Amino acid sequence: MIILGKYVLGKGRVFMWETCIFDVKENGIAVLTLNRPKQLNSINRKLTEEVPAICKIVSENPDIKVLIITGAGAGFSAGGDVSTLAGMTSPINSKATFDASTAIVKAVYELEKPVIAAVNGPVAGASTATMMACDLIVAADTAKFGFNFINLAFTPDSGSSYFLVQKAGYHKALEILWFGKVLDSQEALALGLVNKVVSAEEVMPAAEKWAEKLLRSPLYTVWMDKKLARAALKNDFYQQAELESLDQVLAWSSDDFKEGATAFIEKRRPQFKGR
């Protein structure tokens, strides 16, 4: 059990925060729902505090195995709240505002556990970075992806340019940013910004199906795969091959490897324990 401020976390409980809903299911899947539907779940100061706090709970609680992030109502998130952006009165104040927004993305990106984005509708601005910081992304066929910072004479923020270049490549990223493109779900899929497109009503079931499949996997290996994939973004072949070799030794030493090998010999489905 984790105690964080006034929140006590156990299995199978729903927590209503001011800007989020945090649902911890009995099976080890947790769902973080951005919950400002009237503002299309746009980012205000409170949201920048609550999402990192929830991610801290996810990181520290061994009962939580997989996190799904989605939005309440008609969309995932419209990015920065206009009233928050309008309230910036100085360079120091604006820097603090943008850093706070980046804290959401950092908190999601730094989680070692699998994170799935269930993009139920429009996502724009800084929230495109939150989405792309997740490990798997399933999107509604009605979703729109707004990288239209330039229409407000803004540059991309919260790491959105990093993820966009990594996923779409340098030239395509600049085309999207310079012309303020709003992509539909099929364009996002073709560019590798999302993994899968389904009907709007199937977004959460598809995300939950992925999460449940991960729960049946050797989670220790899943976590190492995530680390390896991140490292491959910056390593050369020799560095990556060495890291793979070291991680393979750790995998070989795990209980799950022993179970997997035994199950293979006995021709049965392995029962992995995540250790």
C-alpha positions in Angstrom: 0.0 0.0 0.0 1.2 3.5 -0.9 0.4 6.6 1.1 0.9 9.9 -0.8 -0.4 12.9 1.0 -4.1 12.4 1.6 -4.3 9.5 -0.9 -4.1 5.9 0.2 -3.7 3.4 -2.6 -4.9 -0.2 -2.5 -6.2 -2.5 -5.3 -9.5 -2.0 -6.9 -10.1 1.7 -6.0 -11.1 4.8 -7.9 -9.6 8.1 -6.8 -11.2 11.4 -7.9 -8.5 14.1 -8.1 -9.3 17.7 -9.0 -8.3 17.3 -12.6 -7.9 13.5 -13.0 -9.6 10.2 -12.3 -7.3 7.4 -11.2 -8.7 3.9 -11.4 -6.7 1.1 -10.0 -8.1 -2.3 -11.1 -7.8 -5.6 -9.3 -5.8 -7.1 -12.2 -2.9 -4.7 -12.0 -4.1 -2.3 -14.7 -4.4 1.4 -13.7 -6.3 4.0 -15.8 -5.4 7.7 -15.5 -8.1 9.8 -17.1 -7.5 13.5 -17.7 -10.8 14.9 -16.4 -11.5 18.5 -17.5 -13.9 17.6 -20.3 -15.5 21.0 -20.6 -12.0 22.4 -21.4 -11.2 19.4 -23.6 -8.8 18.3 -20.8 -6.5 21.2 -21.4 -3.5 21.6 -19.2 -3.8 24.0 -16.3 -1.5 24.3 -13.3 -3.4 21.7 -11.2 -3.1 19.1 -13.9 0.7 19.7 -14.1 0.8 18.8 -10.4 -1.6 15.8 -10.3 -0.4 13.8 -13.3 3.2 13.6 -12.0 1.9 12.7 -8.6 -0.2 9.9 -10.0 2.8 8.7 -12.1 4.8 8.6 -8.8 2.1 6.3 -7.3 2.3 4.0 -10.4 6.1 3.9 -10.2 6.2 3.0 -6.5 3.3 0.5 -6.2 4.3 -3.0 -7.3 0.6 -4.0 -7.6 0.3 -1.7 -10.6 1.7 -3.4 -13.7 0.4 -1.3 -16.7 -0.9 2.2 -17.0 -3.5 3.4 -19.5 -3.8 7.2 -20.1 -6.9 8.7 -21.7 -9.2 11.7 -21.7 -12.7 12.3 -20.4 -15.4 13.4 -22.7 -14.9 14.1 -26.4 -11.1 14.3 -26.6 -7.7 13.4 -25.2 -6.4 16.9 -24.5 -6.3 20.2 -26.3 -2.8 21.1 -24.8 -2.2 24.2 -22.8 -5.2 25.9 -21.3 -5.8 29.3 -23.0 -6.5 31.1 -19.7 -3.2 29.7 -18.2 -1.3 30.9 -21.3 -3.0 34.3 -21.2 -2.0 34.7 -17.6 1.7 34.6 -18.3 3.1 38.0 -17.4 6.9 37.8 -17.7 9.6 35.6 -19.2 10.2 34.0 -15.8 6.5 33.3 -15.4 6.2 31.9 -18.9 9.3 29.7 -18.5 7.8 28.3 -15.3 4.5 27.6 -17.0 6.1 25.7 -19.9 8.4 23.8 -17.5 5.3 22.7 -15.5 3.7 21.4 -18.7 6.9 19.5 -19.5 6.8 17.9 -16.1 3.7 15.9 -17.2 5.6 14.5 -20.2 8.7 13.7 -18.1 6.6 11.9 -15.5 5.0 9.7 -18.2 8.2 9.2 -20.2 10.3 8.2 -17.1 7.9 5.4 -16.0 9.6 2.0 -16.3 6.3 0.2 -16.6 4.3 -0.1 -19.8 2.2 3.0 -20.6 -0.6 2.9 -23.2 -2.3 6.0 -24.6 -6.0 5.6 -25.5 -6.6 8.6 -27.7 -10.3 9.0 -27.7 -10.5 12.2 -29.7 -8.5 15.4 -30.5 -5.1 15.9 -29.1 -3.1 19.1 -29.7 -0.1 21.2 -28.6 1.8 20.0 -25.6 -0.5 17.0 -25.1 0.8 15.5 -28.3 4.1 15.1 -26.4 2.2 13.4 -23.5 0.7 11.0 -26.0 4.0 10.2 -27.8 5.8 9.7 -24.5 3.6 6.6 -24.0 4.9 3.2 -25.2 1.8 2.1 -27.2 -0.8 4.4 -28.7 -4.3 3.4 -29.9 -6.4 6.1 -31.5 -10.0 6.6 -32.5 -10.7 6.9 -36.2 -12.2 10.3 -35.4 -9.1 11.6 -33.6 -7.2 14.7 -34.8 -3.6 15.5 -34.0 -2.8 19.2 -33.9 0.8 20.3 -34.2 -0.4 23.8 -35.0 1.9 25.7 -32.6 2.9 28.1 -35.4 -0.7 29.4 -35.8 -0.2 31.1 -32.4 3.4 32.1 -33.2 4.5 29.4 -30.7 7.3 26.9 -31.1 6.7 23.3 -30.1 7.1 22.6 -26.4 7.1 19.9 -23.7 9.3 17.7 -25.9 6.9 17.5 -28.8 9.6 18.3 -31.4 11.8 15.6 -30.0 9.1 12.9 -30.3 7.9 14.2 -33.7 11.4 14.1 -35.2 12.1 10.6 -33.7 8.8 9.2 -35.2 8.2 11.1 -38.4 11.8 12.1 -39.3 13.4 15.5 -39.7 11.9 16.6 -43.0 8.3 15.5 -42.3 8.4 17.0 -38.8 9.3 20.4 -40.2 6.6 20.1 -42.8 4.1 19.4 -40.0 5.4 22.2 -37.7 5.9 24.9 -40.4 2.5 24.5 -41.9 0.7 23.9 -38.6 -0.8 20.6 -39.8 -3.7 18.9 -38.1 -3.4 15.2 -38.9 -6.2 12.8 -39.1 -5.9 9.3 -37.6 -4.9 7.6 -40.8 -2.1 10.2 -41.4 -0.9 9.7 -37.9 -0.9 5.9 -38.4 1.1 6.2 -41.7 3.7 8.4 -40.0 4.1 6.0 -37.1 2.7 8.5 -34.5 0.2 5.9 -33.4 0.2 2.1 -33.4 -3.4 1.3 -34.1 -6.6 3.0 -35.2 -10.0 1.7 -34.2 -13.6 3.1 -33.9 -14.1 5.6 -31.1 -16.1 3.1 -29.0 -13.3 0.5 -29.3 -10.4 2.7 -28.1 -10.5 1.7 -24.4 -11.3 -1.9 -25.0 -8.4 -2.1 -27.4 -6.1 -0.4 -24.9 -7.3 -2.8 -22.2 -6.8 -5.8 -24.4 -3.1 -4.8 -24.9 -2.7 -4.2 -21.2 -4.1 -7.6 -20.4 -1.8 -9.2 -22.9 1.1 -7.5 -21.3 0.0 -8.8 -17.9 0.3 -12.4 -19.2 3.8 -11.6 -20.5 7.1 -11.9 -18.5 6.9 -8.3 -17.2 10.6 -8.2 -16.2 11.4 -8.8 -19.9 8.8 -6.2 -20.9 10.5 -3.6 -18.8 14.0 -4.5 -20.2 12.6 -4.3 -23.7 11.5 -0.8 -23.0 14.9 0.2 -21.7 16.6 -1.3 -24.7 14.3 0.4 -27.2 15.0 3.8 -25.5 18.7 3.2 -25.6 18.6 2.2 -29.2 17.6 5.8 -30.1 21.1 7.0 -29.2 23.4 4.0 -29.2 25.4 2.8 -32.1 25.4 -0.9 -33.0 28.3 -1.9 -30.8 26.9 -0.1 -27.7 23.5 -1.6 -28.3 24.7 -5.1 -28.8 26.7 -4.9 -25.6 23.7 -3.7 -23.7 21.6 -6.4 -25.2 24.1 -9.0 -24.1 24.1 -7.7 -20.5 20.3 -7.6 -20.3 20.1 -11.1 -21.8 22.2 -12.4 -18.9 19.8 -10.8 -16.5 16.8 -12.3 -18.4 18.5 -15.7 -18.4 18.8 -15.4 -14.6 15.1 -14.6 -14.0 12.4 -17.0 -12.7 10.3 -16.2 -15.8 13.0 -17.5 -18.1 13.1 -20.8 -16.1 9.3 -21.0 -16.3 9.3 -20.2 -20.0 11.9 -22.9 -20.8 10.1 -25.4 -18.6 6.8 -24.7 -20.2 8.3 -25.0 -23.7 9.7 -28.4 -22.9 6.4 -29.5 -21.3 4.3 -28.0 -24.2 2.1 -25.9 -22.0 1.4 -22.2 -21.6 3.9 -20.5 -19.3 2.7 -18.8 -16.1 4.9 -15.8 -15.8 5.3 -14.0 -12.5 7.2 -10.9 -13.6 10.4 -11.7 -11.8 
